[in-house]
Structures are given as structure tokens and as C-alpha cells.
Amino acid sequence: MGGLRELASSFVVPGPAGVAVRDRLRVSAADAAVLAEVGVFLGSLAAGDLAERSRQGPGHDAASWAVRKRSLTGRSSARWAGSITKATHDQWALARRGQAAHTAWLRGQIASIEARLARPLGAKADKRAGLVRGYASRVEWHAKSRRLQTLKARLAVVEADRAVGRVRVVRGGKRLATTRHHLQAAGLDEQAWRQRWQAQRMFLAADGESGKRFGNETIRVTDTGRLSVKLPAPLAHLANAPHGRYVLDATVAFRHRRQEWLDRITVNRAVAYRIHHDVVRGRWYITASWQRAVAPVLPLQAALARGVVGVDMNDDHLAAWHLDVHGNPLGEPQRFFYDLTGTAQHRDAQIRHALTRLLHHARRCETAAIAIEDLDFTDGTSREKHGRNKRFRRLISRFPTAKLKARLVSMAAEQDIAVIAVDPAYTSRWGAQHWQQPLTTTTRKISRHDAASIAIGRRALGHPIRRRTTPPPPHQSDGAGHRTVQARPDTRRREETRPHVPGPRTRCAPPGHGAKAGDQGAQHRSGHPAEHEFWQQDSRSVLRNGFRHPARPPA
């Protein structure tokens, strides 16, 4: 057991800190034209502000931010200038975090390749000595040495950009920008691509302000669903309401979390809004978001008071099994399938549907907790880690780990179900070793993933994954401890003998052979009255006859 790594403790995942809801805007042609003109104009201002912020790099301070905001205020308004500069800061910070993550990935790849290049060809790995395996052939070694130089060159470029604070951001998306050079392969013409590009670069977003009317002065939605937008100064001639505002004909009716949204705007608490255009569907949408007060995290023992549903996440389904507080599987295993092919919207809908069915199953089981593995495959999909097993690398990269966990936490919080993260080490291996075969019957086939869900649930409950522990060493009885880990010290009747249930069961005495079951007199076999019954085995007859059939009574 010296090669096993130390397991991390299980913990309750904190709930979400923010909420976002979306509704469709059934705008008229006039409304759509005004929104498009305002969005394109503000988008151009946002692009210029992002370029200016990138040129400032790490030397940015409050004074330079004030200069940028004053410049944008003269071309739009003070509120739009505040929204644009804040969005620019968030986008620059996100790009910097991505740049840091890319730098760490490049350094990890370089270190891994250098370690394997230093090993002899065909050398095997030695985990105890901390040695990795060598490359299989001279051709692979040469290819990897060239790959090493390429990664070092890329790392030098990224480190130089990071030193001066330069980030590489494409407003509208890098993928859509690349599509411009492959219109025929994408099935688009230049005009259709231009419409998508313009819609992605529009800026129609405003942060909320507590104390202002309905929580937002720039994009305001009243409690009756009336939507109005504060126009920038150069487009004030488009206003159809006082104070340079444009009121849309379309109304907003948030169906999801409507009461929570109403509770905020009626007391003028901050709500942020974003309006965006889906060119493919020809629809306009509005998204409302706000922050929640941080809820106290439920203690682990309180969350597990009514058992847990262990969940094993796979690339095409979720395997779940309900366990009681003692770690015993109850009922039948459940599998919730999803399809991760197709568009991002289709994949997201599939995940949400699978998680909805999982939460409904947890509610039917009357449990208050779901246990999942604390997975992180960010560094586990490279060839240096999994060799030529390209199929396995694609399988890992297809796992929706981050999105699934984020969705599960937010959806479980609405159902008052806690999410418990456990260490994923050896759950599949030990689950299959200890639980797959014993639970498989002629009418029920248990998969490796079903067994892993039991292992995950037992680890969350604090039990070992194995089914039973060995008897205590002193005298193989309950004198030095309990034989199994199924019964806790506070469990009633745990010290009593098992009730005898007659019947043809495996390793069970047939009917009529249980005279000593639960009889303390059986400990003193020499004077036990049951030994003198006619149906008991006579040791002298065994020696005389050479077989163990019971002595028959005299005729």
C-alpha cells in the first residue's frame, strides 16, 4: 500500500453566489433597428477602450481609468462609460488569467518531455523512484525533441506578452473571425457572416445600481415588464420618451425566478441586464443577473443524515446509486444518459436534462446530499501522460467536468440538496473489485460505473470502500471491535445474534438445523442438551462408517 497516494477529505461544495435568468424579446422592426444601431455604436467604443487598456498593460491605475472614462462620457454618457470600462477591465483580467494558465500548461509540457527525453529508449516507468517511461523508438524521440523546441518558442512569446501586459483578445470570438477565411466550408456567404460578426461585437450591457429606480438606470425593466434604454448622446434623436430614453414595444416577463427578480426591483436593489441578438434564429434576448447573499455551508454530517446518492460521471451518462447512512446500496442503480455531440446549446441542454432527472431521483430517495468526484482533467489529456492512447485522451477531453459541476451546484441549491465532493482516487478500481461481482445477478448486470457510484457514496459517508473488514486479530470475535463497518456504535441491537431465517439460502442451514442459533448454551458443547437429540451428528458413527450422514434413529 506504500504506492497509494493520500486521499483528500470530502467537503460540501458551496452554493452559487449569483443568479442569471433570460427572456425573449419579441421586438418590432423599429425596436430591432434602434437596438442594432445603439449596440453597434457602443460596441465600437468598447473595442477602442479595450485596445487602450491593453496598451497600458500592468501600469494601469485609477488616474488612467478616469481619463478613459471621461473620454467615453463625452461620446456616450456617464453611465454607459462606466459599464464599458468595467466590462473592459473584466475582459482584460480574464485574458490575463487565461494567459497564466497557458503559461503553466506550456511549462508542464516542456518539463514532461524533457524528463522523457532524458530516459533511455524503451525504459519503463518507476513510480516509486519517480521515473517516467522513455520513448518507444528513435523516431518518436526525434519528433519529441522537435516538439520541445516548438513549445519553448511558444513559451518565450507568451512570457514576453505577459511581462509587458499584452493580451490577445478578439471581440466577437476567435472562432468566428477564423470562419471569415473559410466561408464555403461553413456554408455561409459574406453577408451572413457579417451579420453574425456585427451581432457578436455589439455592446448592450449595464451593471445594476442599488438605490436607483428598479435597480438599473441605464437598462431599466419595471415591475410591469416595461423595458427602456438610456440612449448615448450622439443617438439622442432616436428617443421616444423623456430624458433621452427609448421605450420598447416589447415587454419582459421572466418566467424563471420571477418572484425573486420582483423582490429585488421593487426595493431598488441592483440588477444587471444584457441584451443580445441571435442572428441564426432571428431573435432578441435579455438576460438579468444579480448577486446572492452567501448562504452558510451545511455541515457534512448534517448533509449525510439521511444517506447519499453516489454519482459516477462518464462521457455519456451519469451512474447513480442510493446508499443509506451505513453505506449499504438501496434499490436499483440508475443511469441518466446524455449526448455531448452537436452544438454547444445542444450539449448544455443534454446536461441540464440529465441533472434534472438526477435531482428528481434524489428527491424520491428522500436524501439531502449528492456525492460526486472532485474531478479536474485540465492537465490529464496530453499524450505525455497517456501515451498513444488517443481514444482515451479524447474520452477525457470530452468530459464536461466544469460545466457539469457548475450546473449541478446551481440546480441542487434550488432543491435544497447538498453537493459533496470526494477524492476520485481509485473509486472505479476499488468499486469494481468489491461491489461489481457481489451485486451482479442473473437478472441484473452491474457495470463498473455502477460499482464506482457506490464507492463514491461510501467515501462521502466516511466508510471504507471495501464491503467488510477483517475480524479483530486477538480472538476473531467482537471482543476487540466490530466485525463489520456496517453498524455504528449507536445502532440498536447490534450486539445481539442474528435472527434465524429458515430457508434454502446460500451458506445457511436448512430448516430444522438451527437449534444452536442464538443459544448461549452452545458455547458449552459438552453439556449442551441439543447434542443428545437423535438428529445430531455422532462422532463415533463418523469414524465407524467413514461418512458424515447423520445417524438414523432405530426402527
N, C-alpha and C positions, 0 to 999 in steps of 0.2 A: 504493500500500500504506500510505499515511500514515493512513488511516482505520481500520486494523485495530488492535484492542487487543492489548496484550501478553499472551502466553499464560503461564499458571501452570505450574509444574513438576509432573510426575507424582510420586505418592508411594504407598507401600504403606500401606493402611488398617490401623491397629492392631486386634488381635483383641479379642473381648469380655472384659470384666472380671468378669462374673457369669454364673451358670447358674441356670435355673429348670426344674423338672420337675413334672408334675401326674399325679395318680392319682385314680381314682374311689373313693369310699367307699360301700360297699353297707351302709348303716346300717339298723338295725331301727327300728321305730316308736318304741321307748323312747329309743334313741340320738338320733333326729331331734328328739324333743321336748326332750331335755336341751340339745342343741346350739342349738336355736332359742331357748330361754329364756336361756341364757348369752349368746348373741350379741346378743339384743335388749337385755339389761341392760347389757352392756359398750358397746353402740352408743349408748345414752343418755348414758353417761358420756363417751364420745368426743365426742359432739355438744356437750355442755356445756363440755368442755375446749377445743374449737376456738373456741367463742364467746368464752371468756375470753381465749384467746390473741389473737384478733382485736381485742379491746378494748384490749389492752396495746400493740399496734402496734409501732413501732420501739423503744419504750422497754423492751422485754423484756430481762431479764438473768437471771443464774444464780439470784439470790435469789427472783425471782418464779416461776421454774421450780420451785424447791424447794418453794415454798408450794403450787403446783398439784399437785405430785407427792404431798406429804403429805396433801392433801385427798382425792386419789383413792385413796391407800393405805388410808385408813380405811374407804372404801366398797367396796374390792375386795381388792387385795393389792399388795405392793410390786412384784412382777414385772409384773402387769397394769398398774399405774400407770406403770411405765417404758415399756412397749410403747405405751400410749395417748398419753403425752406426746411420745414420739419420732414417732409417726405424725402427731400434730398439728403438730409442727414441720415435718415434711416436706411436709405438705399446705399449710401457710401459705407456705412457701418456694416451692413450685410455683405457687401462686396469684400470688405476687409476681413471679415470672419471667414468667408469662402476662400480668400487668398491664403489665410493662415492654415486652413485645413488642407488646401492643395500643397502648400509647402511641407507640412508634416507628412503627407502621403508620399511625396517625392523622396523625402529623406528616408522614410521607411523602406521604399522600394530599392533605393540605392544601397542601403545597409544590407538588405536581404540578398541582393545579387552579389555584392562584394563578399559576403560570407560564403555563398555557394561557389563562387569562383575560386576562393582560396582552398576549397576542399578538392581532393583527388577525384578523377573521373570515376563515376560509379560508386563512390563511397556512400555508405549507409548512414542514416541519421542516428544520433545517440542522444536521447532526451536527457538522460541522467548527467551526461557530460556537457550538455548544452551545445552539441554539434549538429549542424544541419546536413542534409544529404548533398552529395555532389551531383553535377550534371551528368547525364547518361552517356553523352558522346562528345567527341571533339567538335563536331559541327554545332551542337547546341551550345557548348561552351563559347565558341567564337561568336555566335549570334547574340548571346547574352552579354558578351563584352562590348559589342557594338551598341546594344540596348543601354548599357550602363553609361556610355558616353552621351547618348541622346538625353537620358534623364538628367545627367549632370548639367548639360547645356540648358535644359528647360528650367532646372532649379536656379541656375545663375540669373536667368531672365526674371523669374518670379521674385527672387530675393532683391534684385535691383529695383523692381517696381515697388516692392514693399518698403524698401529703405526710403524712397522719396515720396511715398504715399500715393502712388499712381494706381488706380483701379481701372479695370476694363469692364464697362457696363454698356449693354446695348438696350436702350429704351425701345420697347416693342418686342424684345426677345431675340436671342441669337439664332434660334431655330428658324423663326420667320424671316429673319434677314438672310439666312443662307438659302431659304426657299426661293428667293428672288432670282438666283442663278440656276434654278432647276424647276422652272415653271411647268415644263412639259411633263416631267416625272410626277409633279404634284397635282397635275390635272387642273391648273389654273392659268388664266391669262393675266396680262399685266394689270388690267383694270381691277380684276377681282383681288389680286394680291395687294394693290394699292389701297383698296378699301379696308382690308384686314390690317394692313400696316398703320393706316391712319387711325383706326379704332383702337389699336393697342397702345398708341402713343398719346392718346387723349388724356387729359387730366381733369377729372371732376370728382374730387375728394376733399373733404373738410373734416377736421377734428372737432369734437364737441367742446362746449364750454359750460361748465356748471354755473348756474345763476342767470344765464341768458334764456331768452324765451324759447321754450321747448327744447332746451339743451344744445341748440346749434343755431347761430345767426347766419352762417354762410349758406348751408343747405338745410332748410327748415321743413320739417314734417309735423303738422299739427295733429291733435288727437282725433280729428275727423278724417285724417288721411290727406289733407291738402298739402301739396308739395310746391315749394317756391325756391328759387335760386337767386342769390345775390350776383348781379352781373358785374364784370370788370368795367372799369371806366371807359375804355375805348368801345365797348359794346353796349353802353347805356341806352342807346337809341332803340334797342330791342325790348325794353322793359314794357310791361303791360300792367304794372302795379306801382304804387308809390315807393319812394326811396330806392329807385333803381333795381327793383326786383322783377323777376319773371315768374308768374304762376302758371304751372302746367295744368292742362285739362285733365290729365290722368291723375287718379287718386292712388294712395298707397294703403294696403291692408295686409299687414304682416300676420299671417295665419299662425305661424310657429312662434311661440313665446310672446304672443301678442300682449297678454296681461302684464308680463314683466316689462315689456317695452313701454306700455302705457303708464305703468307705475313710475318710470323714470322721467318721461317727458312731462307728465302732469306736475311734477315738483321741480322741473327745470334742471334735471341732472344731465350731465354730459352724455351725448350720443354722437358717434362719428358716422358719417354717411359717405358712400361711394357709388357713383352712377357709372355704369359701363354698358357698352354696346356689343352684342353678339352678332357679328355680320353674317355668319353662316346661317343662323336661324332667323335673322332679321328682327331681333327682339332687344328691348332695353330692360335693364335690371337695376335695382337699387339695393344696396347692402347696408344694413345698420349693425353697428358693433359698439359694445361698451364693456367696461371692466366690472368684475365682481369683487366683492369683499372676500378675502382669503378665508376659506372655511377651515376649521380645525381638523387635523387629520385624525381619523378614527384609530384608536389603539388596535394593535394587531390581534390581541386576544379577544377583544370585543367583536372585531370583524369575523373571527372564526368561531364564534359561539354556536352557530347553527350549521357548521360544516362549510364545505367549499366546493366549487366546481372547478376542477383542474382542466386547463385548456392547453393543448399542444398545437402550435401554429405551424402550418405547412404551406407549400406554394399553391395548393389548390383547394384546401379545406381546413376547417378547424375541428380537431378531435377533442371532445369534452366528456367528462365523466363526473358524476356527483359522488362525493365522499362525505361520510359522517365525521363527527369530531374525533373518532378513534382511527381514522384513516381507512375505513372499510368502504370499498366501492358499492354503491347502491344503484339499483335499476340497471338499465342498459346503456351502453355507450352511445353517444350522439355524435353525428358528423354533419357539419354545416359547410357546404361546398360553395365555391365562388370561382369565377373565371377572370383571370387577370390579363386576358388578351384584349386587343382593341384600343379604343381611345381612353384618355385619362378620365373622362367623365364616366365611361362605362365601368372602368376598374373601380372608381370611387363608389359608384352605385352598388357594385357587387360586394364590396367590403361592408358598406353600411347595411345591406340586406342580411349578410351573414351575421354581423354583430347584433342586429335586431333580433334574429332568431335565437342567438346565444343568450341574450339578456332575458328573453321570454322564457327560455328553458330554466335559467337560474331563478326566476320568479316562481315558476311552477314547483321547483325543488325547495322553495322557501328558504333559500340561503341568502346571506348578505355579503358574499365575497366570491370573487373570481380570481383564480391564480393563473398567471401566465409567466413565461420565461422572460427574463430581462435580457433580450437578445440585442446584439449590435454587430452587424456584419460589415461595418464600414471598412475594416482592414482585412476581411477574410475572403475576398473574391479574386485575389490575384493568382497568377499562375505559380508564383514563387511559393505559395502556401499549399496549393492543391495540385501542383504538377500539371500533367497533360489531361487531367480530368475536366475537359471543357464543359461537359454536360453538367457536372456538379457545380462548377463555378457559375454557370448560367442559372442553375437552380437557386443558388444562394442569392445572386444578384436580383432575382425576381421576387424575393420575399418582401412583402410590404411592411417591414418592421416598424418604421417610424410612423407611417400613416395609420397603420392598424392600431398601434398603441395610443396615438393621439385620439383617434376616433373612439376607441373603447373607453378611454378615461372620461371623455366628454359625455358620451352616451350613458355610461354607467352612473355618472353623477346624477343624472336626471331620474334614475330609477332607485337611487339610494343604495347602490351596490358598490362595495369597495373593490378596488383592483389591487391585488397583491403580486408583486414582482419577486421571483425567486431566481436563484442561480441556475443557469441552464446546464451546468456541467453534469455529464453522464446520465441525464434523465432518460434519453432514448435507450441507451445501452442497458442500464440497470432496470428500467421499466420492462424491457423485453425479457431480461434474464429472470426476473422474479414474478412477473404478473401475466405475461402473454400466454404461456402454456397452461398455467393452472386455471385460467378463466375461459379457455377455449373449450367448447363442447361440440357435439355433433350438430347442433342447431345454431350455434353462434360462433363465428370466426372473429377472433380478436386480432387486430393489426398491431404493428409495432407502435403506431401513433396512439392508439387507444391505451396501450400499456404505458406510454410516456405521459399521457394525461394523468394517470393515477400517480405516477412518480412525482409529477409537478404538484399535484394536490397534497400528497403526503409531505413533501418538503415544505410547503407553505404551512401545514399544520404542525410542523416541528417533529414529525415522525421519521424514522429511517425508511428508506425506500424498500428494503427487503421485507418480506412477509413476516418472518419470525426471527427472533434472536435465539441463540443457543441457550440451553438451560444453564442455571448458575453452576459454576465449577465445583463448589465444595461437595455437594451431595445430590446434584441434579434434581433438586426439588424447589419448592417455593420458600425454603428457609432463608436463602440469601438474596432473594429478589423474585420478581415475577418472571414466569417463563416466556410470556409474550409481551409485546408492547401495545397490544390492542386495548387492554383495560388499564385505566388510570387509577391512582390510589383512591380517588373519591368515588369510584364506581361501586354501586351497591352489589352485594352478593358475589363479589369477585373471588373471595376466598373459599366459597363453597364448591362442592363437587358438581360436576356436570350432570344434569338430569339425563336419565337413561331413556332413550327413544328407541324402542324396538323396531326392527325392520331390516331388510336385506340391503344395508348400506356398505360402502367400501370401508374396510378395516373396522367393522362394527360387529359385535356379537349378535348372532341371530336370536330370534325370540326364545326365551326360556333359559338363556345362558348368561343372565345378568344378575345372579344372586349376590355377587360381591360388590356391585356398583353402589357407591355411596355408603358402604357398610364399613365402619371403622374396625369391626371385628376381623376384617380380612387382613389387617396388619399382623395378627397373631394366628398364623396359619395352622399351628399345631393343635390349637384348641378350638378352631372355628367350626361351628356346628354344620355349616354347609358342606364340609368335606366328607361327611358321613352319609350324604344323600346318595341314592342309587345311581344318579346320572353323572356323578363326579368321576373324574379320571383316577384310576387306581395305578399307582406307580409300579406295583408288583406285577400287575397284569401286563403292563407295557413291557417289562423286562422278559416276562414269560412268553408272551405272544409275538413280540417283535414289531408291534404296530401300535398306533395311538388311537384306535377306535375306543370309545367309552365302553366299559364293561356292562354287558346287558344284565338285567335283573333275572333272577332264577324263574323258570317257568312255573 
